[in-house]
Amino acid sequence: MTGLFDSFQRQINYLRISVTDRCNLCCIYCSVGSVSLLPRSEVLSYEEIQHIVQAAASMGISKVRLTGGEPLLRPNVSRLVRMLSQIEDIDDISLTSNGTLLSKYAVELKEAGLKRVNVSLDTLKKDRFKRITGRDKLGEVLSGIEAAHEAGLQPVKINMVVLRGMNDDEVVDFAGMSTSQGWHVRFIEFMPFGTPQVEALGTVSAQEIQERIQSLGKLEPYTGKTGNGPAKYYRLPGARGTIGFITPVTEHFCHSCNRLRLTSDGQLRPCLLDDDEVNLKEPLRNGASVDEIKQLIQKAVAIKRERHQLTGGLAPGIVRRPMCQIGG
């Protein structure tokens, strides 16, 4: 059996890379209180990231997603995209962004080799956007989505974290955008693992969301190309876009998890919701060979757990780092 497999026989072929812990928004479920930013010297260089991806690609990693913080805050991130696109066996490079800078960089990212982009957007209301993110930038995000479409970064997926009592009244509006604008909307269950600002809101289940948007028509399973993640996709009658559901709380998808995460300071994490990490930065900066880096990647795969421990209730302490430092 060729490729990279963990002890539960899951094939690992997908690497998410945080290129920075900095962000120009301050979303209430991501940035908890005062976050200490990493010194620049602690952040992996583009060459170090390329070195790690080359080793991972030789083991079976074929798909890469760049995240942050906000990845477009990292200077000249298109150069990294170009570097990774030249690695043999990497056949898909994508990016997750808050969209505020996409209108500036969409074209050069596409030219560098980026395939597609996911945009995090939790509301279509200007005042609510400012409440959730701490910034008045909804217009920039909507412009970024349009720029990504025009640049050919398709499909542009819109990720909405549904927060009870805060934005769950907009799920029908978002679903309707799959028809009116051809958006590919993905509803994400909020993961309550110790964010004080929103812990009282609770999770809105995917089943509840589906029940609400049935008013727009019957959801039919979508069997076309859907990407590398765990979402289950559907389509409304006559819609150009799709509707996806990501259910880390009510219906975990750990049995099919295919990913590792590389933090911006060079820690390889087998799971978003676990603090297990393997340090790649220190050996790399001490001159580790490609084979030694591959052994460390294999170590991270070997300690990948069968499933996370988030069961629907608040679980403080599961993850000690804020999400903006992990690149979830």
Secondary structure, DSSP 8 states (H G I E B T S, - for coil): --S-B-TT--B--EEEEE--S--S---TTT--SS-----GGGS--HHHHHHHHHHHHTTT--EEEEESS-GGGSTTHHHHHHHHHTSTT--EEEEEE-STTHHHHHHHHHHHT--EEEEE---S-HHHHHHHHSS--HHHHHHHHHHHHHHT--S-EEEEEEBTTTTGGGHHHHHHHHHHT--EEEEEE---SS-TTTTTT-B--HHHHHHHHGGG---EE--S---SSS-EEEE-TT-SS-EEEE-TTTS--GGG--EEEE-TTSEEES-TTS---EE-HHHHHTT--HHHHHHHHHHHHHT--SS----SS--TTS--S-HHHHT-
